[in-house]
Amino acid sequence: MLWEVLHAIEAAQSPLDLNELSRRLKIDRGVLDDIIQFWVRKGRLVENVGGGSVVCTAASSHACSGCASHGDCPFTMKLPRTISLRRSEITT
C-alpha cells in the first residue's frame, strides 16, 4: 500500500485531492495521511511551507494589527495543506 500511494502521487498530472485519492485506492483518509507522513519522513515527499497556516487576505489599508484574533477576523483564510514530490538536487 505504501508504494501504491507513492506511485499514484508520482503519476498525477495535476494536484491531487486526498479525499479522492483515498476513495480511489480504497483506503481510509487517516491511513492515507499516515502513509504520506511516512514518505515525508523518508524524504520522498515534501510537505510545503504554508500548508494549513492562516493568512490575512485583507488589503494593506486594513487596520487589523496583524490579525491577532484569527477566529474572529473575516479577512483570514486557512491555506490548504500541500504535498509534493521531493526533487533530486543536481550536483555539479
C-alpha angles and dihedrals in degrees: 000000000000092000093042091058093046092049091049090053092046092050095049114115093195138020113303126229103223093210089056091046091052090051092046093050092039095233131129115265091235090054090049090053090051091050091050091050089050090056091045089055090047090052098243095109132035127213102219121235112257095033108142094001124132118241134183113246095187123115117255089259090066107109099212102129095234099315094274090172101054093173094058101037115098090201098068131088135182114242116226120256109251131195126192139177115269108246117221113246113237112227123199 
